[in-house]
Amino acid sequence: MEKNSMIDWKAEEDTSRLAVFANEHFDMWTDRMIKALVIFLTIVGIPFTIHVLLQFLFSL
């Protein structure tokens, strides 16, 4: 009897782990994080790229 309950618990545990990623709240927070990263990389990336290009041009 103990063995069957352990198997049932394990099967239930495997499905509940993935259920965390299948809700609308998680999708909303993921979208916000991706937007924030894109904005951050745009703000930081453009001046850094200009800096690297200018350093390369000045070293010639």
C-alpha positions as CSV (number, residue, x, y, z in Angstrom):
1,M,0.0,0.0,0.0
2,E,2.8,2.4,0.8
3,K,4.4,1.8,-2.6
4,N,1.2,2.8,-4.5
5,S,0.8,6.0,-2.5
6,M,4.4,6.9,-3.2
7,I,3.8,6.4,-7.0
8,D,0.6,8.5,-6.9
9,W,2.4,11.3,-5.0
10,K,5.2,11.3,-7.5
11,A,2.9,11.5,-10.5
12,E,1.0,14.4,-8.8
13,E,4.2,16.2,-8.0
14,D,5.5,16.0,-11.6
15,T,2.3,17.7,-13.0
16,S,2.2,20.4,-10.4
17,R,5.7,21.6,-11.1
18,L,4.8,22.5,-14.6
19,A,1.5,24.1,-13.6
20,V,3.4,27.1,-12.2
21,F,4.5,28.1,-15.7
22,A,1.0,27.7,-17.2
23,N,-0.9,30.7,-15.7
24,E,-1.6,34.2,-16.8
25,H,0.2,35.8,-13.9
26,F,3.5,34.2,-14.8
27,D,3.1,35.2,-18.5
28,M,2.5,38.8,-17.4
29,W,5.6,39.0,-15.2
30,T,7.7,37.3,-17.9
31,D,6.5,39.9,-20.5
32,R,7.4,42.7,-18.1
33,M,10.9,41.3,-17.4
34,I,11.6,40.9,-21.1
35,K,10.5,44.4,-21.8
36,A,12.6,45.7,-19.0
37,L,15.7,43.8,-20.3
38,V,15.1,45.1,-23.9
39,I,14.8,48.7,-22.6
40,F,17.9,48.3,-20.4
41,L,20.0,46.8,-23.2
42,T,18.9,49.6,-25.5
43,I,19.8,52.3,-23.1
44,V,23.1,50.8,-22.2
45,G,24.0,49.1,-25.5
46,I,23.8,52.1,-27.8
47,P,26.2,54.3,-25.9
48,F,28.5,51.4,-25.2
49,T,28.6,50.4,-28.9
50,I,29.4,54.1,-29.8
51,H,32.2,54.1,-27.2
52,V,33.7,50.9,-28.6
53,L,33.5,52.2,-32.2
54,L,35.1,55.5,-31.2
55,Q,37.9,53.8,-29.3
56,F,38.6,51.6,-32.3
57,L,38.6,54.6,-34.7
58,F,40.9,56.6,-32.4
59,S,43.3,53.7,-32.1
60,L,43.9,53.6,-35.9
